[in-house]
Amino acid sequence: MTISADMPLRFFGDPVTIRWVLDNSSAYTIYKGEAAVLDQTGDTSYPIGQQQITVAASDICVGIAAEQKTVATDDREADNMIEIYTWPTIIGFKSTVFDLTDLEAAVYQANDGALSDTAADNPEIGTVFWVDDGYVYVKLNAPTICDGA
């Protein structure tokens, strides 16, 4: 499976965003809630949606897409600006993987948007801050090197 729609997100406090230009080396859609990654074997200046690559240990997760954006290869990269949630934002994702015994545990995001406690080819997005009402609240640590991937 892949991410094919914006994810429902909740927040603790006010989110913090940074505007980035997206990589346009391939055509794709990045969805709200998807991790954005600097691919160290591709364009190292502009992030790409994590679904578009196999995340490696040297890649850098810059945060979570705050909006959906479709990119075409013939776009000017400067036309592909996107807001990305970054540290110190605390984002709530729908998930049943974690519970309150997992506070401060590392959180990774798989290509289908599911949260995981496993690094394998997944970017680390942060740590468990709280769990409530079917949501796990993740304290973002972005930007961070995906050394566990």
N, C-alpha and C positions, 0 to 999 in steps of 0.2 A: 504494500500500500504506500501511497504518497500523500502529502498534504495537498488537498484540492479545494480548500475553502478557508476563509479566515477563522481563527480559533477564538472562542469566547475567553476573554481575559478579565481578571479583576486586579485591583491594586490596593496595597497598603500605602497610604500617603500619596504624595504627588509623584508621578513618574517623571524621569529625566530622559530627554532624548538628545541625540546628536544627528545632524543632517549629513548623510553620506551620498556619494555618487555610486550607483551600482555598476558592476562589471557588465559589459555587453558583448563578451566573447561568444555567448550563445543566447538563443531566444528562450525565455522562461518567464514564469510568474512567481514572484515571492509573495507569500501570504502573511497577513497579520498573525503574529505569534511564532513565525518560523525564525530559526537562528540564521544570522548573517555572518559569513565567514570570509576572511581573507585567505585565499588559496595560494599557498606558497609555491605551487608548481604552475600557477597560471598568472593572472593579473594580481600582483601583490599590492597594488595601490587602492583597488576598489573591491568592496565585498560582493559576494554572490550568495544566493540562497543555498543553504546547506544541502538541499535535495539535489543540487546540480553537480555535486562533486562527491568523491569518497574522502571524507575528512581524515587528514593525516596528523601525526603528532606535532608537526611544525606549523600547522594552520592556526589562525587566530580567530576566535569567536569575538566579534565586535559588539554583539548584542542581539536583540529580538526585534524583528520588523514591527513597527507600530502601525503599518498600513499595507495594503496590497498594492503591488506595482508590477506591471507587465513590461518586459524589456524585449526589444527587437535588436537584432545584430546590426541593422542599418541606422539605429538611433545614434545620436551624438551622446556620449557618456554623460555630458553635462546636463542633458535633458532628463536623466534618470535619477533625480534626487529622491531620497527616501528618508523618513524619520525612523530612527532606530533607538529603542529603549536601551539604556546602558546603566552602569553602576551610578548611584546607589538604589536604583529602582527595585521594588519588591513586587513581582508579578504573580498573580494566581492563575494557574493552569488547571483545567479539569483533569483529574488523575486520581486513580485509586492505588497507585503503586506505593505511595509513601504514607506513613502515619506519624503520630507525634513522637514515637521512639526514634525517628530518623532525623530529628532536628540537627542541623549543621552538616548533614550528609551531602556529598556531591550529587548534583543532578545533571544528567545528560539528556539531549533531545535526539531521538531517532528520526530517520527520514520520513516516517509517517506522522511525526509530530508528537508521538507518545513520549512521555518522560520515563527515564530509566536510571537505575543506579549503576549501569554498565557503560564503560567508556568505549568499547569496541566500535571504531569508525563513527563515533558520535561526538559532537562538540560538547564540552562542559559549559553549561550556561550559568551555574551558580550553586548555591547550597539551600537546603530546606530551611525556611524561616518559620513556617507555620502550616498546619493542615486543618481545614475546616470546611464542612458542607460540600464535600466532593471536590474541593480544590486544594492543590498544594501550592503554597506561596513560596516563590523562589527569590532569594536575595541574589540579584545578578552580580557576578564578579567580572563582567566584561569591561574592557577587552581582556581576554586571557588566552594563552597558548594552549592548544588542545593536546597536551603532552600525553594524555592517557589514551588517545584515539589509536 
